[in-house]
Amino acid sequence: MSLDGFVAGPDDGADAPMGVGGFRLVDWLDLRHEPGAHGPVYAESLATRAVIAGRRTYELAGRGQRDHHDGVPVFVLTHDVPEDPPPGSVRYVTGARGCARQARERGRGRGRDGARGAGAAQALLRAGELDELELHVVPVLLGHGRRLFDHLPAETVELELVRCLSTPEVADPAQRAAHLRYRVRRT
């Protein structure tokens, strides 16, 4: 995400899945196989046992055509289940609690579950089903676009920082990022 909280630039859509300037947010992935913070963080993101994706994120990512999660179950959180069946291990689910429950049940024994997309993260957080937030903060201000933390209720959510990795050793400033992991504290 950008330093000002955007996970996609403005005007995201089928022709520009990350919006205008949004691909800047994933430049650090070019160094995913390099030593330093990027490699382990990227490897952890792939070691998921199940993935929950928001419908918009799933659609903009090509409906699973660019699956980089090695065939783990993917649960697409949606308001409306389409008539056409999803491919492979993808399942459409309505309701954040049910989606989280299915992901936990189907993904036992492999690692952590992962959520992709602002809408899915917001829904899971509102439902009390998000245990941790893994943020990859890129030193750029997008100014407009899709914010990660829009549409949340007006209540305080306490977070506990459990990991902070940064990449000052990366020569190209466009590939620098801070990788932050927060535990969601239940009050």
TIGUKE-293593 format. One record per atom (N, C-alpha, C, O): residue number from 0; atom name; x, y, z. Coordinates in nm, 3 decimals. Example, Ala and Ser with C-alpha at 12.3 -4.5 7.8 and 13.67 -1.06 7.14 Angstrom:
2
n/atom/X/Y/Z
0/N/1.319/-0.569/0.780
0/CA/1.230/-0.450/0.780
0/C/1.320/-0.330/0.780
0/O/1.424/-0.332/0.846
1/N/1.285/-0.225/0.708
1/CA/1.367/-0.106/0.714
1/C/1.290/0.003/0.787
1/O/1.341/0.114/0.804
END
This chain:
187
n/atom/X/Y/Z
0/N/0.083/-0.118/0.000
0/CA/0.000/0.000/0.000
0/C/0.088/0.124/0.000
0/O/0.204/0.119/0.041
1/N/0.032/0.232/-0.045
1/CA/0.106/0.358/-0.044
1/C/0.108/0.412/0.098
1/O/0.031/0.370/0.184
2/N/0.198/0.506/0.122
2/CA/0.209/0.566/0.254
2/C/0.080/0.638/0.293
2/O/0.051/0.653/0.412
3/N/0.003/0.684/0.195
3/CA/-0.124/0.750/0.226
3/C/-0.243/0.653/0.224
3/O/-0.358/0.697/0.220
4/N/-0.216/0.522/0.226
4/CA/-0.320/0.423/0.251
4/C/-0.391/0.363/0.132
4/O/-0.493/0.297/0.149
5/N/-0.340/0.384/0.011
5/CA/-0.406/0.331/-0.109
5/C/-0.345/0.198/-0.150
5/O/-0.224/0.179/-0.146
6/N/-0.432/0.104/-0.191
6/CA/-0.387/-0.026/-0.240
6/C/-0.402/-0.036/-0.392
6/O/-0.362/-0.136/-0.452
7/N/-0.459/0.064/-0.451
7/CA/-0.469/0.076/-0.597
7/C/-0.479/0.224/-0.629
7/O/-0.531/0.303/-0.551
8/N/-0.428/0.259/-0.745
8/CA/-0.437/0.398/-0.789
8/C/-0.576/0.429/-0.841
8/O/-0.662/0.340/-0.843
9/N/-0.600/0.554/-0.882
9/CA/-0.732/0.591/-0.935
9/C/-0.763/0.520/-1.066
9/O/-0.674/0.478/-1.139
10/N/-0.891/0.508/-1.093
10/CA/-0.941/0.453/-1.220
10/C/-0.901/0.308/-1.242
10/O/-0.873/0.268/-1.354
11/N/-0.899/0.227/-1.134
11/CA/-0.870/0.086/-1.152
11/C/-0.989/0.018/-1.220
11/O/-1.104/0.054/-1.198
12/N/-0.958/-0.078/-1.302
12/CA/-1.061/-0.150/-1.378
12/C/-0.997/-0.258/-1.461
12/O/-0.879/-0.288/-1.445
13/N/-1.073/-0.317/-1.550
13/CA/-1.025/-0.429/-1.630
13/C/-0.900/-0.394/-1.711
13/O/-0.811/-0.477/-1.725
14/N/-0.893/-0.272/-1.764
14/CA/-0.777/-0.232/-1.844
14/C/-0.660/-0.186/-1.759
14/O/-0.546/-0.182/-1.807
15/N/-0.684/-0.152/-1.636
15/CA/-0.579/-0.106/-1.543
15/C/-0.609/-0.162/-1.404
15/O/-0.658/-0.089/-1.318
16/N/-0.579/-0.292/-1.381
16/CA/-0.618/-0.357/-1.256
16/C/-0.563/-0.290/-1.129
16/O/-0.624/-0.302/-1.023
17/N/-0.451/-0.222/-1.139
17/CA/-0.395/-0.153/-1.022
17/C/-0.420/-0.002/-1.029
17/O/-0.371/0.072/-0.944
18/N/-0.495/0.043/-1.128
18/CA/-0.524/0.184/-1.142
18/C/-0.404/0.262/-1.194
18/O/-0.298/0.205/-1.217
19/N/-0.422/0.391/-1.211
19/CA/-0.316/0.479/-1.260
19/C/-0.208/0.490/-1.153
19/O/-0.235/0.536/-1.042
20/N/-0.087/0.449/-1.187
20/CA/0.025/0.455/-1.095
20/C/0.028/0.346/-0.991
20/O/0.121/0.341/-0.910
21/N/-0.071/0.258/-0.990
21/CA/-0.082/0.156/-0.885
21/C/0.022/0.047/-0.891
21/O/0.055/-0.012/-0.788
22/N/0.075/0.017/-1.008
22/CA/0.176/-0.088/-1.016
22/C/0.304/-0.050/-0.941
22/O/0.387/-0.136/-0.912
23/N/0.318/0.078/-0.910
23/CA/0.431/0.123/-0.828
23/C/0.429/0.052/-0.692
23/O/0.534/0.035/-0.629
24/N/0.311/0.012/-0.647
24/CA/0.296/-0.052/-0.516
24/C/0.353/-0.193/-0.511
24/O/0.374/-0.248/-0.403
25/N/0.378/-0.252/-0.625
25/CA/0.431/-0.389/-0.628
25/C/0.570/-0.397/-0.690
25/O/0.618/-0.506/-0.720
26/N/0.636/-0.284/-0.708
26/CA/0.772/-0.285/-0.762
26/C/0.867/-0.367/-0.674
26/O/0.961/-0.427/-0.725
27/N/0.842/-0.369/-0.545
27/CA/0.929/-0.445/-0.455
27/C/0.926/-0.595/-0.485
27/O/1.020/-0.667/-0.450
28/N/0.820/-0.642/-0.549
28/CA/0.812/-0.785/-0.582
28/C/0.917/-0.827/-0.684
28/O/0.948/-0.946/-0.696
29/N/0.974/-0.732/-0.757
29/CA/1.081/-0.766/-0.851
29/C/1.203/-0.823/-0.778
29/O/1.286/-0.890/-0.839
30/N/1.213/-0.796/-0.650
30/CA/1.327/-0.845/-0.571
30/C/1.287/-0.960/-0.479
30/O/1.355/-0.985/-0.379
31/N/1.181/-1.029/-0.512
31/CA/1.130/-1.134/-0.423
31/C/1.228/-1.249/-0.403
31/O/1.219/-1.320/-0.302
32/N/1.320/-1.269/-0.495
32/CA/1.416/-1.379/-0.481
32/C/1.552/-1.333/-0.430
32/O/1.646/-1.412/-0.421
33/N/1.561/-1.206/-0.396
33/CA/1.687/-1.150/-0.347
33/C/1.698/-1.169/-0.195
33/O/1.597/-1.182/-0.126
34/N/1.821/-1.170/-0.145
34/CA/1.836/-1.172/0.001
34/C/1.783/-1.041/0.060
34/O/1.765/-0.943/-0.011
35/N/1.757/-1.042/0.186
35/CA/1.700/-0.925/0.251
35/C/1.555/-0.951/0.286
35/O/1.509/-1.065/0.282
36/N/1.485/-0.846/0.320
36/CA/1.348/-0.860/0.370
36/C/1.249/-0.909/0.264
36/O/1.157/-0.983/0.298
37/N/1.265/-0.870/0.138
37/CA/1.166/-0.903/0.037
37/C/1.148/-1.053/0.017
37/O/1.034/-1.101/0.010
38/N/1.256/-1.128/0.006
38/CA/1.249/-1.272/-0.022
38/C/1.166/-1.349/0.079
38/O/1.071/-1.416/0.041
39/N/1.200/-1.341/0.207
39/CA/1.121/-1.414/0.307
39/C/0.975/-1.368/0.314
39/O/0.885/-1.450/0.332
40/N/0.952/-1.239/0.300
40/CA/0.814/-1.187/0.305
40/C/0.734/-1.243/0.189
40/O/0.619/-1.285/0.206
41/N/0.791/-1.244/0.072
41/CA/0.722/-1.298/-0.045
41/C/0.696/-1.448/-0.027
41/O/0.586/-1.495/-0.056
42/N/0.795/-1.522/0.021
42/CA/0.779/-1.666/0.043
42/C/0.667/-1.693/0.143
42/O/0.587/-1.785/0.125
43/N/0.661/-1.614/0.248
43/CA/0.553/-1.630/0.347
43/C/0.417/-1.606/0.284
43/O/0.320/-1.675/0.316
44/N/0.408/-1.509/0.194
44/CA/0.277/-1.479/0.133
44/C/0.230/-1.595/0.045
44/O/0.110/-1.611/0.024
45/N/0.322/-1.674/-0.006
45/CA/0.284/-1.790/-0.088
45/C/0.257/-1.914/-0.005
45/O/0.200/-2.011/-0.056
46/N/0.297/-1.915/0.121
46/CA/0.282/-2.032/0.207
46/C/0.146/-2.032/0.276
46/O/0.135/-2.073/0.392
47/N/0.045/-1.987/0.207
47/CA/-0.088/-1.984/0.264
47/C/-0.154/-2.120/0.247
47/O/-0.123/-2.194/0.154
48/N/-0.245/-2.150/0.336
48/CA/-0.320/-2.276/0.326
48/C/-0.452/-2.255/0.254
48/O/-0.511/-2.349/0.200
49/N/-0.498/-2.130/0.253
49/CA/-0.619/-2.091/0.181
49/C/-0.614/-1.941/0.162
49/O/-0.549/-1.869/0.238
50/N/-0.682/-1.894/0.059
50/CA/-0.685/-1.751/0.028
50/C/-0.829/-1.705/0.021
50/O/-0.915/-1.770/-0.039
51/N/-0.855/-1.591/0.085
51/CA/-0.984/-1.524/0.072
51/C/-0.958/-1.400/-0.012
51/O/-0.874/-1.316/0.022
52/N/-1.031/-1.388/-0.120
52/CA/-1.016/-1.272/-0.208
52/C/-1.149/-1.200/-0.219
52/O/-1.255/-1.264/-0.223
53/N/-1.144/-1.070/-0.225
53/CA/-1.264/-0.993/-0.256
53/C/-1.301/-1.016/-0.401
53/O/-1.215/-1.044/-0.484
54/N/-1.428/-1.005/-0.432
54/CA/-1.476/-1.031/-0.568
54/C/-1.410/-0.939/-0.669
54/O/-1.370/-0.983/-0.776
55/N/-1.397/-0.811/-0.636
55/CA/-1.336/-0.715/-0.728
55/C/-1.190/-0.752/-0.755
55/O/-1.145/-0.752/-0.869
56/N/-1.117/-0.784/-0.650
56/CA/-0.977/-0.824/-0.664
56/C/-0.966/-0.949/-0.750
56/O/-0.881/-0.957/-0.839
57/N/-1.051/-1.046/-0.724
57/CA/-1.052/-1.170/-0.801
57/C/-1.079/-1.143/-0.949
57/O/-1.011/-1.197/-1.036
58/N/-1.178/-1.061/-0.977
58/CA/-1.212/-1.029/-1.116
58/C/-1.098/-0.954/-1.185
58/O/-1.061/-0.987/-1.298
59/N/-1.042/-0.853/-1.117
59/CA/-0.934/-0.774/-1.178
59/C/-0.805/-0.853/-1.195
59/O/-0.721/-0.819/-1.278
60/N/-0.790/-0.959/-1.117
60/CA/-0.671/-1.043/-1.130
60/C/-0.691/-1.156/-1.231
60/O/-0.613/-1.251/-1.234
61/N/-0.794/-1.146/-1.312
61/CA/-0.813/-1.243/-1.420
61/C/-0.889/-1.367/-1.378
61/O/-0.875/-1.471/-1.443
62/N/-0.968/-1.361/-1.271
62/CA/-1.051/-1.473/-1.225
62/C/-0.970/-1.600/-1.203
62/O/-1.010/-1.708/-1.246
63/N/-0.857/-1.586/-1.135
63/CA/-0.776/-1.702/-1.102
63/C/-0.682/-1.748/-1.210
63/O/-0.610/-1.846/-1.191
64/N/-0.680/-1.679/-1.324
64/CA/-0.592/-1.721/-1.434
64/C/-0.445/-1.700/-1.401
64/O/-0.358/-1.765/-1.459
65/N/-0.417/-1.607/-1.308
65/CA/-0.278/-1.582/-1.269
65/C/-0.257/-1.628/-1.125
65/O/-0.196/-1.557/-1.044
66/N/-0.307/-1.747/-1.093
66/CA/-0.297/-1.801/-0.958
66/C/-0.151/-1.828/-0.924
66/O/-0.084/-1.906/-0.992
67/N/-0.103/-1.763/-0.819
67/CA/0.034/-1.788/-0.774
67/C/0.034/-1.847/-0.634
67/O/0.131/-1.834/-0.559
68/N/-0.077/-1.913/-0.599
68/CA/-0.088/-1.972/-0.467
68/C/-0.081/-2.124/-0.471
68/O/-0.122/-2.190/-0.376
69/N/-0.030/-2.180/-0.579
69/CA/-0.002/-2.322/-0.589
69/C/-0.124/-2.409/-0.567
69/O/-0.114/-2.516/-0.507
70/N/-0.240/-2.365/-0.615
70/CA/-0.358/-2.448/-0.612
70/C/-0.430/-2.458/-0.478
70/O/-0.519/-2.542/-0.464
71/N/-0.395/-2.377/-0.380
71/CA/-0.467/-2.383/-0.253
71/C/-0.610/-2.334/-0.275
71/O/-0.637/-2.263/-0.372
72/N/-0.701/-2.371/-0.186
72/CA/-0.839/-2.323/-0.202
72/C/-0.846/-2.171/-0.199
72/O/-0.782/-2.106/-0.116
73/N/-0.924/-2.116/-0.291
73/CA/-0.947/-1.971/-0.298
73/C/-1.096/-1.948/-0.276
73/O/-1.179/-2.003/-0.348
74/N/-1.128/-1.867/-0.177
74/CA/-1.266/-1.834/-0.145
74/C/-1.290/-1.689/-0.183
74/O/-1.226/-1.599/-0.129
75/N/-1.382/-1.667/-0.274
75/CA/-1.410/-1.532/-0.323
75/C/-1.531/-1.480/-0.246
75/O/-1.642/-1.531/-0.259
76/N/-1.506/-1.377/-0.167
76/CA/-1.611/-1.314/-0.088
76/C/-1.690/-1.221/-0.178
76/O/-1.636/-1.125/-0.233
77/N/-1.820/-1.248/-0.192
77/CA/-1.902/-1.175/-0.286
77/C/-2.042/-1.151/-0.229
77/O/-2.088/-1.226/-0.143
78/N/-2.108/-1.047/-0.277
78/CA/-2.247/-1.023/-0.239
78/C/-2.340/-1.110/-0.322
78/O/-2.444/-1.155/-0.273
79/N/-2.303/-1.134/-0.448
79/CA/-2.386/-1.211/-0.540
79/C/-2.303/-1.321/-0.604
79/O/-2.199/-1.294/-0.663
80/N/-2.349/-1.445/-0.592
80/CA/-2.280/-1.558/-0.653
80/C/-2.319/-1.566/-0.800
80/O/-2.437/-1.578/-0.832
81/N/-2.219/-1.560/-0.889
81/CA/-2.251/-1.569/-1.032
81/C/-2.301/-1.709/-1.069
81/O/-2.275/-1.807/-0.999
82/N/-2.372/-1.716/-1.180
82/CA/-2.426/-1.845/-1.225
82/C/-2.318/-1.938/-1.277
82/O/-2.324/-2.059/-1.256
83/N/-2.217/-1.882/-1.347
83/CA/-2.114/-1.968/-1.403
83/C/-2.022/-2.019/-1.292
83/O/-1.982/-1.942/-1.204
84/N/-1.989/-2.148/-1.295
84/CA/-1.905/-2.205/-1.188
84/C/-1.762/-2.151/-1.196
84/O/-1.710/-2.126/-1.305
85/N/-1.700/-2.133/-1.081
85/CA/-1.562/-2.085/-1.081
85/C/-1.465/-2.197/-1.118
85/O/-1.500/-2.315/-1.109
86/N/-1.344/-2.161/-1.160
86/CA/-1.248/-2.263/-1.199
86/C/-1.180/-2.330/-1.079
86/O/-1.165/-2.269/-0.972
87/N/-1.139/-2.455/-1.098
87/CA/-1.052/-2.525/-1.003
87/C/-1.097/-2.521/-0.858
87/O/-1.209/-2.558/-0.825
88/N/-1.006/-2.475/-0.771
88/CA/-1.030/-2.477/-0.627
88/C/-1.095/-2.348/-0.578
88/O/-1.093/-2.319/-0.458
89/N/-1.153/-2.270/-0.668
89/CA/-1.217/-2.143/-0.632
89/C/-1.362/-2.169/-0.591
89/O/-1.433/-2.246/-0.657
90/N/-1.405/-2.104/-0.483
90/CA/-1.543/-2.112/-0.438
90/C/-1.594/-1.971/-0.409
90/O/-1.522/-1.890/-0.350
91/N/-1.716/-1.942/-0.450
91/CA/-1.780/-1.815/-0.416
91/C/-1.851/-1.831/-0.282
91/O/-1.917/-1.933/-0.258
92/N/-1.837/-1.732/-0.194
92/CA/-1.900/-1.737/-0.062
92/C/-1.957/-1.600/-0.029
92/O/-1.893/-1.497/-0.053
93/N/-2.078/-1.599/0.026
93/CA/-2.135/-1.474/0.076
93/C/-2.120/-1.474/0.227
93/O/-2.142/-1.577/0.292
94/N/-2.084/-1.363/0.283
94/CA/-2.070/-1.351/0.428
94/C/-1.929/-1.376/0.476
94/O/-1.873/-1.483/0.451
95/N/-1.872/-1.278/0.544
95/CA/-1.732/-1.286/0.587
95/C/-1.708/-1.398/0.688
95/O/-1.607/-1.468/0.679
96/N/-1.799/-1.416/0.782
96/CA/-1.780/-1.521/0.884
96/C/-1.778/-1.660/0.821
96/O/-1.691/-1.741/0.851
97/N/-1.874/-1.686/0.735
97/CA/-1.879/-1.816/0.667
97/C/-1.758/-1.838/0.577
97/O/-1.707/-1.949/0.567
98/N/-1.715/-1.732/0.513
98/CA/-1.598/-1.740/0.425
98/C/-1.473/-1.775/0.507
98/O/-1.396/-1.862/0.468
99/N/-1.455/-1.708/0.620
99/CA/-1.340/-1.735/0.707
99/C/-1.347/-1.877/0.761
99/O/-1.244/-1.946/0.767
100/N/-1.465/-1.923/0.799
100/CA/-1.481/-2.058/0.852
100/C/-1.444/-2.162/0.745
100/O/-1.372/-2.258/0.774
101/N/-1.493/-2.143/0.624
101/CA/-1.461/-2.238/0.517
101/C/-1.312/-2.239/0.485
101/O/-1.254/-2.345/0.461
102/N/-1.250/-2.122/0.484
102/CA/-1.106/-2.116/0.457
102/C/-1.028/-2.190/0.565
102/O/-0.934/-2.264/0.534
103/N/-1.066/-2.173/0.690
103/CA/-0.997/-2.245/0.799
103/C/-1.016/-2.395/0.786
103/O/-0.921/-2.471/0.804
104/N/-1.138/-2.438/0.754
104/CA/-1.167/-2.581/0.743
104/C/-1.095/-2.646/0.625
104/O/-1.039/-2.755/0.639
105/N/-1.096/-2.582/0.510
105/CA/-1.035/-2.640/0.389
105/C/-0.884/-2.632/0.388
105/O/-0.818/-2.712/0.321
106/N/-0.828/-2.537/0.461
106/CA/-0.685/-2.517/0.453
106/C/-0.606/-2.570/0.571
106/O/-0.494/-2.524/0.594
107/N/-0.659/-2.664/0.644
107/CA/-0.591/-2.714/0.764
107/C/-0.453/-2.770/0.733
107/O/-0.430/-2.835/0.631
108/N/-0.361/-2.741/0.826
108/CA/-0.231/-2.807/0.826
108/C/-0.125/-2.752/0.735
108/O/-0.017/-2.811/0.728
109/N/-0.147/-2.643/0.665
109/CA/-0.044/-2.595/0.573
109/C/0.025/-2.470/0.623
109/O/0.148/-2.463/0.616
110/N/-0.044/-2.374/0.672
110/CA/0.015/-2.247/0.714
110/C/-0.096/-2.151/0.752
110/O/-0.197/-2.191/0.810
111/N/-0.076/-2.026/0.720
111/CA/-0.177/-1.923/0.751
111/C/-0.270/-1.904/0.634
111/O/-0.236/-1.934/0.519
112/N/-0.390/-1.853/0.664
112/CA/-0.481/-1.812/0.558
112/C/-0.443/-1.671/0.518
112/O/-0.390/-1.595/0.599
113/N/-0.470/-1.635/0.395
113/CA/-0.439/-1.501/0.348
113/C/-0.561/-1.435/0.287
113/O/-0.645/-1.503/0.227
114/N/-0.571/-1.306/0.302
114/CA/-0.680/-1.229/0.241
114/C/-0.621/-1.135/0.139
114/O/-0.516/-1.075/0.163
115/N/-0.686/-1.122/0.026
115/CA/-0.640/-1.034/-0.081
115/C/-0.752/-0.937/-0.117
115/O/-0.865/-0.978/-0.142
116/N/-0.719/-0.810/-0.119
116/CA/-0.815/-0.709/-0.160
116/C/-0.869/-0.628/-0.044
116/O/-0.892/-0.681/0.065
117/N/-0.888/-0.500/-0.070
117/CA/-0.935/-0.409/0.035
117/C/-1.073/-0.448/0.085
117/O/-1.098/-0.446/0.205
118/N/-1.163/-0.484/-0.006
118/CA/-1.299/-0.518/0.035
118/C/-1.304/-0.640/0.125
118/O/-1.376/-0.641/0.225
119/N/-1.226/-0.743/0.092
119/CA/-1.223/-0.864/0.175
119/C/-1.163/-0.832/0.311
119/O/-1.216/-0.876/0.413
120/N/-1.054/-0.758/0.314
120/CA/-0.991/-0.724/0.442
120/C/-1.086/-0.642/0.529
120/O/-1.095/-0.666/0.650
121/N/-1.156/-0.548/0.470
121/CA/-1.251/-0.466/0.546
121/C/-1.364/-0.552/0.601
121/O/-1.401/-0.538/0.718
122/N/-1.419/-0.641/0.520
122/CA/-1.530/-0.727/0.564
122/C/-1.485/-0.820/0.675
122/O/-1.557/-0.840/0.773
123/N/-1.367/-0.878/0.662
123/CA/-1.316/-0.969/0.765
123/C/-1.286/-0.895/0.894
123/O/-1.312/-0.947/1.003
124/N/-1.233/-0.775/0.883
124/CA/-1.205/-0.694/1.002
124/C/-1.335/-0.656/1.073
124/O/-1.344/-0.666/1.195
125/N/-1.435/-0.614/0.996
125/CA/-1.566/-0.579/1.056
125/C/-1.629/-0.699/1.125
125/O/-1.694/-0.683/1.228
126/N/-1.612/-0.817/1.069
126/CA/-1.672/-0.939/1.124
126/C/-1.592/-0.998/1.240
126/O/-1.633/-1.097/1.300
127/N/-1.478/-0.938/1.271
127/CA/-1.394/-0.993/1.377
127/C/-1.320/-1.119/1.337
127/O/-1.280/-1.197/1.423
128/N/-1.301/-1.139/1.207
128/CA/-1.237/-1.261/1.155
128/C/-1.094/-1.239/1.106
128/O/-1.034/-1.329/1.048
129/N/-1.040/-1.120/1.127
129/CA/-0.903/-1.091/1.084
129/C/-0.814/-1.090/1.207
129/O/-0.833/-1.009/1.298
130/N/-0.718/-1.181/1.211
130/CA/-0.628/-1.193/1.326
130/C/-0.504/-1.106/1.312
130/O/-0.453/-1.054/1.411
131/N/-0.456/-1.092/1.189
131/CA/-0.335/-1.014/1.165
131/C/-0.350/-0.932/1.038
131/O/-0.427/-0.968/0.948
132/N/-0.277/-0.824/1.032
132/CA/-0.265/-0.743/0.911
132/C/-0.120/-0.746/0.868
132/O/-0.031/-0.713/0.946
133/N/-0.095/-0.784/0.745
133/CA/0.040/-0.780/0.688
133/C/0.037/-0.668/0.584
133/O/-0.029/-0.680/0.481
134/N/0.109/-0.562/0.612
134/CA/0.110/-0.445/0.524
134/C/0.247/-0.430/0.460
134/O/0.349/-0.439/0.528
135/N/0.249/-0.407/0.332
135/CA/0.372/-0.380/0.258
135/C/0.362/-0.233/0.217
135/O/0.296/-0.199/0.119
136/N/0.426/-0.148/0.294
136/CA/0.412/-0.003/0.276
136/C/0.524/0.049/0.187
136/O/0.642/0.034/0.218
137/N/0.484/0.110/0.078
137/CA/0.577/0.161/-0.023
137/C/0.588/0.313/-0.005
137/O/0.487/0.380/0.011
138/N/0.709/0.367/-0.009
138/CA/0.727/0.510/0.015
138/C/0.686/0.596/-0.104
138/O/0.769/0.655/-0.174
139/N/0.556/0.602/-0.125
139/CA/0.500/0.684/-0.233
139/C/0.362/0.733/-0.185
139/O/0.294/0.665/-0.109
140/N/0.324/0.850/-0.230
140/CA/0.191/0.904/-0.203
140/C/0.113/0.901/-0.334
140/O/0.151/0.969/-0.430
141/N/0.006/0.824/-0.340
141/CA/-0.074/0.817/-0.462
141/C/-0.179/0.927/-0.468
141/O/-0.216/0.970/-0.577
142/N/-0.227/0.973/-0.355
142/CA/-0.322/1.082/-0.351
142/C/-0.467/1.044/-0.375
142/O/-0.557/1.102/-0.315
143/N/-0.491/0.947/-0.461
143/CA/-0.626/0.900/-0.493
143/C/-0.620/0.752/-0.523
143/O/-0.513/0.695/-0.546
144/N/-0.736/0.690/-0.523
144/CA/-0.745/0.548/-0.557
144/C/-0.833/0.473/-0.461
144/O/-0.930/0.528/-0.409
145/N/-0.801/0.348/-0.437
145/CA/-0.878/0.260/-0.348
145/C/-0.802/0.246/-0.217
145/O/-0.690/0.193/-0.215
146/N/-0.862/0.292/-0.109
146/CA/-0.798/0.286/0.023
146/C/-0.825/0.152/0.090
146/O/-0.932/0.093/0.076
147/N/-0.725/0.106/0.164
147/CA/-0.739/-0.019/0.236
147/C/-0.838/-0.007/0.351
147/O/-0.914/-0.101/0.377
148/N/-0.840/0.105/0.419
148/CA/-0.919/0.116/0.541
148/C/-1.044/0.202/0.529
148/O/-1.091/0.257/0.628
149/N/-1.099/0.215/0.409
149/CA/-1.229/0.281/0.394
149/C/-1.340/0.186/0.441
149/O/-1.318/0.066/0.456
150/N/-1.456/0.241/0.465
150/CA/-1.577/0.164/0.492
150/C/-1.569/0.079/0.620
150/O/-1.631/-0.027/0.627
151/N/-1.495/0.126/0.719
151/CA/-1.491/0.058/0.847
151/C/-1.583/0.131/0.945
151/O/-1.605/0.251/0.930
152/N/-1.637/0.060/1.043
152/CA/-1.722/0.129/1.141
152/C/-1.641/0.229/1.222
152/O/-1.519/0.220/1.231
153/N/-1.711/0.324/1.281
153/CA/-1.646/0.428/1.361
153/C/-1.616/0.375/1.500
153/O/-1.676/0.418/1.598
154/N/-1.524/0.281/1.507
154/CA/-1.480/0.227/1.635
154/C/-1.330/0.203/1.628
154/O/-1.274/0.181/1.520
155/N/-1.268/0.207/1.742
155/CA/-1.124/0.190/1.747
155/C/-1.087/0.042/1.736
155/O/-1.147/-0.043/1.801
156/N/-0.989/0.013/1.652
156/CA/-0.934/-0.122/1.641
156/C/-0.788/-0.111/1.685
156/O/-0.708/-0.044/1.620
157/N/-0.755/-0.177/1.793
157/CA/-0.618/-0.174/1.845
157/C/-0.534/-0.279/1.773
157/O/-0.578/-0.392/1.753
158/N/-0.414/-0.239/1.736
158/CA/-0.321/-0.329/1.668
158/C/-0.192/-0.337/1.749
158/O/-0.152/-0.240/1.813
159/N/-0.129/-0.453/1.745
159/CA/0.000/-0.473/1.811
159/C/0.104/-0.507/1.705
159/O/0.090/-0.607/1.635
160/N/0.207/-0.426/1.694
160/CA/0.313/-0.452/1.597
160/C/0.391/-0.576/1.640
160/O/0.445/-0.581/1.750
161/N/0.396/-0.676/1.552
161/CA/0.470/-0.798/1.584
161/C/0.591/-0.818/1.493
161/O/0.677/-0.900/1.521
162/N/0.598/-0.741/1.383
162/CA/0.717/-0.749/1.297
162/C/0.727/-0.624/1.212
162/O/0.626/-0.572/1.164
163/N/0.850/-0.577/1.195
163/CA/0.877/-0.463/1.110
163/C/1.008/-0.490/1.037
163/O/1.115/-0.494/1.098
164/N/1.000/-0.510/0.906
164/CA/1.117/-0.530/0.822
164/C/1.121/-0.418/0.719
164/O/1.017/-0.378/0.666
165/N/1.238/-0.368/0.692
165/CA/1.248/-0.266/0.588
165/C/1.362/-0.303/0.494
165/O/1.440/-0.393/0.522
166/N/1.369/-0.231/0.384
166/CA/1.467/-0.265/0.281
166/C/1.556/-0.147/0.246
166/O/1.560/-0.106/0.130
167/N/1.627/-0.090/0.343
167/CA/1.714/0.022/0.310
167/C/1.832/-0.020/0.223
167/O/1.895/0.064/0.158
168/N/1.864/-0.151/0.221
168/CA/1.978/-0.198/0.143
168/C/1.951/-0.203/-0.007
168/O/2.044/-0.221/-0.085
169/N/1.828/-0.187/-0.048
169/CA/1.792/-0.192/-0.189
169/C/1.834/-0.061/-0.254
169/O/1.794/0.047/-0.211
170/N/1.915/-0.071/-0.358
170/CA/1.971/0.048/-0.423
170/C/1.864/0.133/-0.492
170/O/1.868/0.256/-0.486
171/N/1.769/0.067/-0.558
171/CA/1.667/0.140/-0.633
171/C/1.555/0.181/-0.537
171/O/1.485/0.095/-0.483
172/N/1.536/0.312/-0.514
172/CA/1.431/0.357/-0.421
172/C/1.292/0.308/-0.459
172/O/1.205/0.294/-0.372
173/N/1.268/0.281/-0.588
173/CA/1.137/0.233/-0.631
173/C/1.109/0.093/-0.579
173/O/0.993/0.049/-0.578
174/N/1.212/0.022/-0.535
174/CA/1.192/-0.115/-0.487
174/C/1.201/-0.126/-0.335
174/O/1.210/-0.237/-0.282
175/N/1.201/-0.015/-0.267
175/CA/1.203/-0.017/-0.121
175/C/1.061/-0.030/-0.066
175/O/0.965/0.016/-0.127
176/N/1.052/-0.095/0.049
176/CA/0.923/-0.110/0.116
176/C/0.947/-0.144/0.262
176/O/1.054/-0.194/0.299
177/N/0.849/-0.118/0.343
177/CA/0.848/-0.162/0.483
177/C/0.741/-0.269/0.494
177/O/0.628/-0.250/0.449
178/N/0.776/-0.381/0.553
178/CA/0.685/-0.493/0.569
178/C/0.645/-0.499/0.715
178/O/0.727/-0.532/0.801
179/N/0.520/-0.468/0.743
179/CA/0.472/-0.457/0.879
179/C/0.367/-0.565/0.906
179/O/0.278/-0.588/0.824
180/N/0.378/-0.629/1.020
180/CA/0.276/-0.727/1.060
180/C/0.219/-0.682/1.194
180/O/0.293/-0.659/1.290
181/N/0.089/-0.671/1.198
181/CA/0.018/-0.631/1.319
181/C/-0.078/-0.741/1.362
181/O/-0.146/-0.800/1.278
182/N/-0.085/-0.768/1.489
182/CA/-0.186/-0.855/1.544
182/C/-0.307/-0.768/1.580
182/O/-0.291/-0.662/1.640
183/N/-0.426/-0.813/1.543
183/CA/-0.548/-0.741/1.578
183/C/-0.583/-0.779/1.721
183/O/-0.604/-0.896/1.753
184/N/-0.587/-0.679/1.806
184/CA/-0.617/-0.702/1.948
184/C/-0.767/-0.695/1.969
184/O/-0.831/-0.597/1.933
185/N/-0.820/-0.798/2.026
185/CA/-0.964/-0.803/2.059
185/C/-0.984/-0.739/2.196
185/O/-0.916/-0.775/2.292
186/N/-1.076/-0.647/2.204
186/CA/-1.104/-0.583/2.334
186/C/-1.240/-0.620/2.385
186/O/-1.280/-0.575/2.493
END
